[in-house]
């Protein structure tokens, strides 16, 4: 049987196919009583007669004109099945009344019960409809016309089984179809929700990846380029320097440029992953061992840097790389905004964390070198510290200088 569904569409039906099915079903159920009467009328003359009366075994009422009209009336009632999807309760009541007066078939009653159960109606309404269907099918008011106790029991037993089959099975099937339809709707909704979540997750991953790429590019390029600009600016401000000093400055600029290109290739290698998830061979990532060289490069550019370390070094590689980037960004900001100012770099290893501090005094003089700043470096540091479970703070000092500080846990959280 077709499951009952409501919704906008072709008239009362969701689709034209559903409309055609219901109309055809109603016509078939309507035709059954008429065909039964025609078959009885056609076969009556050929049936054996009852010895006591000499009449055919088929009762005259079946093949009479009154019987024909009775069957036609039942057919008219079962035409209500056309509206079973829209008005399942009303259709069941119509068919029950018709069945109670002998003007319908158990087939129409079964279809009406199935539709009511499949429509998702309340259990009270469904139970009431089933009880009415049983009473209408059994017709207890007609039992007095059955002669003999044995015949009564036989008729009641046969009719009872037939009615129970015609009532119980459609209800069970309808409940199953309604539950199945609800399950399918739930699965579709869940699939759609998962698809939305997948898209949001993919978008979030892409955003995080773009942020990571931007952070890596900034860390790699900003510091080296700022050093190159500082050295080049110094040459520009003192064009009368001795050739040896100019050559040394040019050599430093070239070395810094080569280092920048090497780190840039290294960062691209980290970000470039092939289809099977393998990465290209990479150079070692910067650690605390590279801080001395980083500090010396700033000193050679004219920045007085005081660098000190306290405590015993014990950090994971990720934490060391984070500490290196903090110092690197601090020196980059000094190059941009406070060139020549005294700078202090402090690393303190405590039992559970590393405290990193980069602070500089107020700039003493202007270099005349304009280095743009977008503020992405400090935001990137904060993201790095969040990833390793650390804390980050930055801000101006009362003396006119600037300070950035971070606390990095010794044990970096997984993931």
C-alpha positions as CSV (number, residue, x, y, z in Angstrom):
1,X,0.0,0.0,0.0
2,X,1.1,3.5,-0.6
3,X,1.9,5.5,2.6
4,X,-0.2,8.4,3.6
5,X,1.5,11.7,3.2
6,X,0.3,15.3,3.5
7,X,1.7,18.4,1.9
8,X,1.3,20.9,-0.9
9,X,1.3,19.6,-4.4
10,X,-1.2,18.4,-6.9
11,X,-4.5,19.1,-5.0
12,X,-4.5,17.0,-1.9
13,X,-1.5,15.0,-3.0
14,X,2.2,15.7,-2.9
15,X,2.7,14.4,-6.5
16,X,0.6,13.5,-9.5
17,X,1.7,9.9,-9.1
18,X,0.1,9.9,-5.6
19,X,-3.1,11.3,-7.0
20,X,-3.3,8.7,-9.8
21,X,-2.6,5.9,-7.3
22,X,-5.3,7.0,-4.8
23,X,-7.9,7.5,-7.6
24,X,-7.1,4.1,-9.1
25,X,-7.1,2.4,-5.7
26,X,-10.6,3.9,-4.9
27,X,-11.9,2.8,-8.2
28,X,-10.6,-0.8,-7.7
29,X,-12.1,-1.1,-4.2
30,X,-15.3,0.4,-5.5
31,X,-15.6,-2.1,-8.3
32,X,-15.1,-5.1,-6.1
33,X,-18.7,-5.3,-4.6
34,X,-20.2,-4.7,-8.1
35,X,-18.1,-7.4,-9.6
36,X,-19.0,-9.7,-6.8
37,X,-22.7,-9.1,-7.4
38,X,-22.3,-9.7,-11.2
39,X,-20.4,-12.9,-10.6
40,X,-23.1,-14.1,-8.1
41,X,-25.9,-13.2,-10.6
42,X,-24.1,-14.9,-13.4
43,X,-23.4,-18.2,-11.5
44,X,-26.7,-18.4,-9.6
45,X,-28.5,-20.5,-12.3
46,X,-25.7,-23.1,-12.3
47,X,-25.4,-23.5,-8.5
48,X,-27.0,-26.6,-6.8
49,X,-30.4,-26.2,-5.3
50,X,-31.3,-26.7,-1.7
51,X,-33.4,-29.8,-1.4
52,X,-35.9,-28.4,1.1
53,X,-36.8,-25.4,-1.0
54,X,-35.8,-26.2,-4.5
55,X,-34.1,-22.7,-4.7
56,X,-30.4,-22.0,-5.7
57,X,-28.0,-22.0,-2.8
58,X,-27.3,-18.3,-3.4
59,X,-29.7,-16.2,-1.5
60,X,-32.1,-14.2,-3.6
61,X,-31.1,-10.9,-1.9
62,X,-27.6,-11.2,-3.4
63,X,-28.7,-11.3,-7.1
64,X,-31.8,-9.1,-6.7
65,X,-32.1,-5.5,-7.8
66,X,-32.0,-4.5,-4.1
67,X,-28.8,-6.3,-3.7
68,X,-27.4,-4.5,-6.7
69,X,-28.3,-1.1,-5.2
70,X,-26.8,-2.2,-1.9
71,X,-23.5,-2.9,-3.6
72,X,-23.7,0.4,-5.6
73,X,-24.2,2.2,-2.3
74,X,-21.2,0.5,-0.8
75,X,-19.2,1.5,-3.9
76,X,-20.2,5.1,-3.4
77,X,-19.0,5.0,0.2
78,X,-15.7,3.5,-0.7
79,X,-15.1,6.3,-3.2
80,X,-14.3,8.3,-0.1
81,X,-10.9,6.6,-0.2
82,X,-9.8,9.2,-2.8
83,X,-9.5,11.7,0.1
84,X,-7.8,9.3,2.5
85,X,-4.5,11.3,2.6
86,X,-6.2,14.6,3.4
87,X,-8.9,13.4,5.8
88,X,-7.9,9.9,7.2
89,X,-10.2,10.1,10.2
90,X,-13.3,11.2,8.2
91,X,-12.7,8.5,5.5
92,X,-12.4,5.8,8.2
93,X,-15.7,6.9,9.8
94,X,-17.4,6.8,6.4
95,X,-16.1,3.4,5.6
96,X,-17.0,2.1,9.1
97,X,-20.6,3.3,8.7
98,X,-20.8,1.7,5.3
99,X,-19.4,-1.6,6.6
100,X,-21.8,-1.6,9.5
101,X,-24.8,-1.5,7.2
102,X,-23.3,-4.0,4.8
103,X,-22.5,-1.4,2.1
104,X,-18.7,-1.7,2.0
105,X,-15.9,-4.3,1.9
106,X,-13.3,-5.3,4.4
107,X,-10.7,-4.3,1.8
108,X,-11.8,-0.6,2.0
109,X,-11.9,-0.9,5.8
110,X,-8.3,-2.2,5.8
111,X,-7.1,0.6,3.5
112,X,-8.8,3.3,5.6
113,X,-7.2,1.8,8.8
114,X,-3.8,1.6,7.2
115,X,-4.0,5.3,6.1
116,X,-5.0,6.4,9.6
117,X,-2.1,4.5,11.2
118,X,0.4,5.7,8.6
119,X,-0.8,9.4,9.0
120,X,0.8,9.6,12.5
121,X,-2.4,10.2,14.3
122,X,-2.6,9.8,18.1
123,X,-2.8,6.4,19.5
124,X,-6.2,7.1,21.2
125,X,-7.8,8.0,17.8
126,X,-6.2,5.0,16.2
127,X,-7.4,2.7,18.9
128,X,-10.9,4.1,18.7
129,X,-11.0,3.7,14.9
130,X,-9.8,0.1,15.2
131,X,-12.5,-0.7,17.8
132,X,-15.2,0.8,15.5
133,X,-13.8,-1.2,12.6
134,X,-14.0,-4.5,14.6
135,X,-17.6,-3.8,15.7
136,X,-18.6,-2.8,12.2
137,X,-17.0,-5.9,10.7
138,X,-18.5,-8.3,13.3
139,X,-22.0,-6.8,13.1
140,X,-23.2,-8.3,16.5
141,X,-26.8,-7.0,15.9
142,X,-27.1,-9.5,13.0
143,X,-26.2,-12.6,15.0
144,X,-29.8,-13.3,15.9
145,X,-30.5,-14.2,12.3
146,X,-28.1,-17.2,12.4
147,X,-30.0,-20.5,13.1
148,X,-28.4,-22.9,15.5
149,X,-25.6,-22.5,18.1
150,X,-23.1,-24.4,16.1
151,X,-23.7,-22.3,13.0
152,X,-23.4,-19.2,15.1
153,X,-20.0,-20.2,16.6
154,X,-18.8,-21.2,13.1
155,X,-19.8,-17.8,11.6
156,X,-18.5,-15.9,14.6
157,X,-15.1,-17.7,14.5
158,X,-14.7,-17.2,10.7
159,X,-15.8,-13.6,10.8
160,X,-13.8,-12.8,13.9
161,X,-10.5,-14.1,12.3
162,X,-11.3,-12.3,9.1
163,X,-12.0,-9.0,10.8
164,X,-9.0,-9.2,13.1
165,X,-6.8,-9.9,10.0
166,X,-8.5,-7.0,8.2
167,X,-8.0,-4.7,11.1
168,X,-4.8,-5.6,13.0
169,X,-2.5,-6.2,10.0
170,X,-3.3,-2.8,8.3
171,X,-2.8,-1.0,11.6
172,X,0.6,-2.7,12.3
173,X,1.7,-2.0,8.7
174,X,0.6,1.6,8.9
175,X,2.4,2.1,12.2
176,X,5.5,0.6,10.7
177,X,5.4,2.8,7.6
178,X,4.9,5.9,9.8
179,X,7.9,5.0,11.9
180,X,10.0,4.2,8.8
181,X,9.0,7.6,7.3
182,X,10.0,9.3,10.5
183,X,13.3,7.5,10.6
184,X,14.1,8.4,7.0
185,X,13.2,12.0,7.7
186,X,15.5,12.0,10.7
187,X,18.3,10.4,8.8
188,X,17.9,13.0,6.0
189,X,18.0,15.8,8.5
190,X,21.0,14.3,10.2
191,X,22.8,13.9,6.9
192,X,22.0,17.6,6.0
193,X,23.2,18.7,9.4
194,X,26.4,16.7,9.0
195,X,27.0,18.2,5.5
196,X,26.5,21.7,6.9
197,X,28.9,21.0,9.7
198,X,31.4,19.5,7.3
199,X,31.3,22.6,5.1
200,X,31.7,24.9,8.2
201,X,34.6,22.7,9.4
202,X,36.3,22.8,5.9
203,X,35.8,26.6,5.8
204,X,37.3,26.9,9.3
205,X,40.3,24.7,8.3
206,X,40.9,26.8,5.3
207,X,40.8,30.0,7.3
208,X,43.1,28.6,9.9
209,X,45.5,27.4,7.2
210,X,45.5,30.8,5.6
211,X,46.2,32.4,9.0
212,X,49.1,29.9,9.6
213,X,50.5,30.6,6.2
214,X,50.3,34.4,6.8
215,X,51.9,33.9,10.2
216,X,54.8,31.9,8.8
217,X,55.4,34.3,6.0
218,X,55.5,37.2,8.4
219,X,57.9,35.5,10.8
220,X,60.2,34.5,8.0
221,X,60.2,37.7,6.0
222,X,59.6,40.6,8.4
223,X,62.7,40.2,10.6
224,X,65.2,39.6,7.8
225,X,63.8,42.3,5.6
226,X,63.7,44.8,8.4
227,X,67.5,44.1,9.0
228,X,68.2,44.6,5.3
229,X,66.3,47.9,5.3
230,X,68.1,49.1,8.4
231,X,71.5,48.3,6.9
232,X,70.6,49.9,3.6
233,X,69.2,52.9,5.3
234,X,72.5,53.3,7.2
235,X,74.4,53.3,3.9
236,X,72.0,55.9,2.5
237,X,72.4,58.2,5.5
238,X,76.2,58.0,5.3
239,X,77.1,57.9,1.7
240,X,80.7,59.1,2.4
241,X,81.6,55.9,4.4
242,X,84.9,54.2,3.5
243,X,84.7,51.6,0.8
244,X,85.6,48.8,3.2
245,X,82.7,49.7,5.5
246,X,80.4,49.9,2.5
247,X,81.5,46.5,1.3
248,X,81.0,45.0,4.8
249,X,77.5,46.5,5.0
250,X,76.7,45.2,1.5
251,X,78.0,41.7,2.5
252,X,75.7,41.8,5.6
253,X,72.7,42.7,3.4
254,X,73.5,39.9,1.0
255,X,73.9,37.4,3.8
256,X,70.7,38.5,5.4
257,X,68.9,38.3,2.0
258,X,70.2,34.7,1.5
259,X,69.1,33.8,5.0
260,X,65.6,35.2,4.2
261,X,65.4,33.3,1.0
262,X,66.5,30.1,2.8
263,X,63.9,30.5,5.6
264,X,61.2,31.4,3.0
265,X,61.9,28.2,1.1
266,X,61.9,26.3,4.4
267,X,58.5,27.8,5.3
268,X,57.0,26.9,1.9
269,X,58.3,23.4,2.4
270,X,56.5,23.1,5.7
271,X,53.3,24.4,4.1
272,X,53.5,22.3,1.0
273,X,52.2,18.8,1.5
274,X,51.8,16.3,-1.3
275,X,48.8,14.2,-2.1
276,X,49.8,11.3,0.2
277,X,50.6,13.6,3.1
278,X,54.4,13.4,3.0
279,X,56.4,16.6,3.2
280,X,59.5,17.6,1.3
281,X,62.8,17.4,3.1
282,X,63.0,20.3,5.5
283,X,65.8,22.2,7.1
284,X,65.9,22.2,11.0
285,X,63.4,24.6,12.5
286,X,64.9,27.5,14.6
287,X,65.4,26.8,18.3
288,X,66.9,28.6,21.2
289,X,70.4,27.7,19.9
290,X,69.8,30.2,17.1
291,X,69.0,33.1,19.4
292,X,72.6,34.1,19.8
293,X,73.0,34.6,16.0
294,X,69.7,36.5,15.9
295,X,70.9,38.9,18.7
296,X,74.3,39.4,17.0
297,X,72.6,40.4,13.8
298,X,70.7,43.1,15.5
299,X,73.8,44.3,17.3
300,X,75.7,44.5,14.1
301,X,72.8,46.7,12.7
302,X,73.3,49.2,15.5
303,X,70.9,48.0,18.2
304,X,72.4,47.6,21.7
305,X,71.0,44.3,22.9
306,X,71.4,42.8,26.4
307,X,70.7,39.0,26.2
308,X,70.6,36.8,29.3
309,X,69.3,33.3,30.2
310,X,68.5,32.0,33.6
311,X,67.8,28.4,34.6
312,X,68.2,25.0,33.0
313,X,67.0,24.6,29.5
314,X,64.3,21.9,29.0
315,X,61.7,22.6,26.4
316,X,59.9,20.7,23.6
317,X,60.8,21.6,20.0
318,X,57.5,23.4,19.5
319,X,58.0,25.4,22.6
320,X,61.6,26.4,21.6
321,X,60.4,27.4,18.2
322,X,57.7,29.6,19.8
323,X,60.2,31.2,22.1
324,X,62.5,31.9,19.1
325,X,59.6,33.6,17.2
326,X,58.8,35.8,20.2
327,X,62.4,37.1,20.5
328,X,62.5,37.5,16.7
329,X,59.3,39.5,16.6
330,X,60.4,41.7,19.5
331,X,63.7,42.6,17.7
332,X,61.7,43.2,14.5
333,X,59.5,45.7,16.3
334,X,62.6,47.4,17.7
335,X,64.1,47.7,14.2
336,X,60.8,49.3,13.0
337,X,59.8,51.6,15.8
338,X,62.8,52.1,18.2
339,X,66.0,51.6,16.3
340,X,69.0,52.3,18.4
341,X,67.1,52.0,21.7
342,X,68.6,49.8,24.4
343,X,66.9,46.4,24.3
344,X,66.8,43.7,27.0
345,X,66.0,40.0,26.2
346,X,65.4,37.7,29.1
347,X,64.7,34.0,29.2
348,X,63.9,32.4,32.6
349,X,63.5,28.7,32.9
350,X,61.2,27.8,35.8
351,X,60.1,24.4,36.9
352,X,56.9,24.4,34.9
353,X,57.4,27.1,32.3
354,X,59.7,29.4,30.4
355,X,59.2,33.2,30.7
356,X,60.3,35.2,27.7
357,X,60.6,39.0,27.8
358,X,61.7,41.5,25.2
359,X,61.7,45.1,26.3
360,X,63.2,48.3,24.8
361,X,63.7,51.8,26.0
362,X,62.2,54.8,24.2
363,X,63.7,55.5,20.8
364,X,66.6,58.1,21.2
365,X,66.7,59.3,17.6
366,X,65.0,58.9,14.3
367,X,66.7,56.8,11.7
368,X,64.8,58.4,8.8
369,X,63.9,54.9,7.7
370,X,60.2,54.2,7.2
371,X,59.2,50.6,7.9
372,X,55.5,49.8,7.5
373,X,53.7,47.8,10.2
374,X,50.4,46.1,10.0
375,X,50.2,44.8,13.5
376,X,50.0,41.2,12.4
377,X,53.2,40.1,14.2
378,X,51.8,40.5,17.7
379,X,48.5,38.9,16.8
380,X,50.4,35.9,15.3
381,X,52.4,35.6,18.6
382,X,49.2,35.5,20.6
383,X,47.9,32.7,18.3
384,X,51.2,30.8,18.7
385,X,51.0,31.0,22.5
386,X,47.4,29.9,22.5
387,X,48.4,26.8,20.5
388,X,51.0,25.7,23.0
389,X,48.9,26.6,26.0
390,X,50.9,29.6,27.0
391,X,50.1,33.3,27.8
392,X,51.1,36.4,26.0
393,X,51.0,40.1,26.8
394,X,52.3,43.3,25.2
395,X,52.1,47.0,25.7
396,X,53.9,50.3,26.1
397,X,56.0,51.1,29.2
398,X,55.8,54.2,31.4
399,X,59.3,55.2,30.2
400,X,58.2,55.4,26.6
401,X,59.5,52.0,25.6
402,X,57.6,48.8,24.8
403,X,57.5,45.3,26.2
404,X,56.3,41.9,25.1
405,X,56.2,38.9,27.4
406,X,55.2,35.3,27.2
407,X,54.9,32.3,29.5
408,X,55.4,29.0,27.7
409,X,54.6,25.7,29.5
410,X,57.4,23.2,29.7
411,X,55.0,20.4,28.6
412,X,53.2,21.5,25.5
413,X,49.6,20.1,25.3
414,X,49.0,17.5,22.7
415,X,47.1,18.4,19.5
